[in-house]
Amino acid sequence: MKILVLNSGSSSLKFQLFLQEDLSVLASGLIEQIGDLKSAAQLSFVDAAGNEQEYHNNEPVPDHRTAIGVMAEMLRESGMLTDMEELSGIGHRVVHGGESFHQPVRIDGDVIGAIRKLIPLAPLHNPANLIGIEVAMEQVSHIPQVAVFDTAFHQSIPEHAYLYALPFELYEKQKVRRYGFHGTSHSYVARQAAHYLERPIEEINSITLHLGNGASAAAIQGGKCIDTTMGMTPLEGLVMGTRSGDLDPAIIFYLSREMGLDIEELDTLLNKKSGLKGICGENDMRTISEAAEQGDQQARLALAIFCYRLKKYIGAYMAALGGVDCIVFTGGIGENAAVVRRLCCQGLERLGIRLDEEKNNIRQKEILEIHAADSPVSLLVIPTDEEYEIARQTMQIINTL
Ligand code: AMP
């Protein structure tokens, strides 16, 4: 039997098909620009002879219903899924589970209603996730479907860490609190780290750094998250590709008064025009690190600000955890940008964080150990795999049915 993982965005559908037995990947695909005249569908898989194959289809995909049809057709043609009945379950990525979901759940009418109720907390993401769920539920309602939430892993954060110092009724009535995101990735790499270190996850403290275009850190004690940098929305915390991360909220009042910016303009400024892009005009870390190496001052500054914020949170989370056994780097930047790993560990030797520069420059797809032999804290680069984690959690739920 097989498990299908769906990640439905507002104009895209990402999917991956797993063999249930060992959760090996059979096929993965992406349909982009749904709703456009020009859509792009792509599927990769390994054929029976062991050769990597790719299918492309550029016919217009007007909506998500058609996208699911296109996906099913591509999977059929590839021979990887000849009939939907081969599926034992479908796992859906859902961005916001609010306080309603602490773990993955089997989807039914009530769950769909609860995800819909959470739309004000994630107005861009939850509606897109829901479309995928509703179409899949309509088409194969008898196959168990599971929702896996980006926020769920952070629901173990204690209230002194998730509450803001605002009038308490804003939490009670408006649900204003820290939720955190990237939970599936933080949870996956923390488990992988414990496995790699051959220690029970219950016995170790780790700081996981998910550094992609969006970036967040999490403090994990005995496998449970006790704090994370993203807040009520993904805007808080680390410097990101185009998001500012932490800043003095009074800047917003100042800009509104002095420049007459309205709420929409401020939202765009902080979410789309700030972060690395705001500082140096670029949000791609590859370009920035190359420019910095060639002496571009603005790129150097962007890199320095990014890494300094990261270093501050490493220190903060060491304090929150009362000591750390392991720091994990993941995400496009965490997995690939050696310079970022070097700069954010620089000067932390007295805290037990000792990087081995040579190991740090190695590139490999598997888990990479980058600490010096005498480092009390293990430093690991672990490729994230959110789809695998969704498939694993989906299977866990299916096994309880
Ligand atoms: P993600 O959102 O996880 O896909 O990560 C995207 C970020 O990873 C972008 O800022 C990319 O520039 C960065 N990235 C990907 N590959 C590399 C690389 N080889 N070196 C530096 N940054 C990279």
Residues whose N, C-alpha, C, O or C-beta is under 5 A from the ligand:
A	BS01	AMP	L211 G212 N213 G214 N283 D284 M285 R286 G331 G332 I333 N336 A337
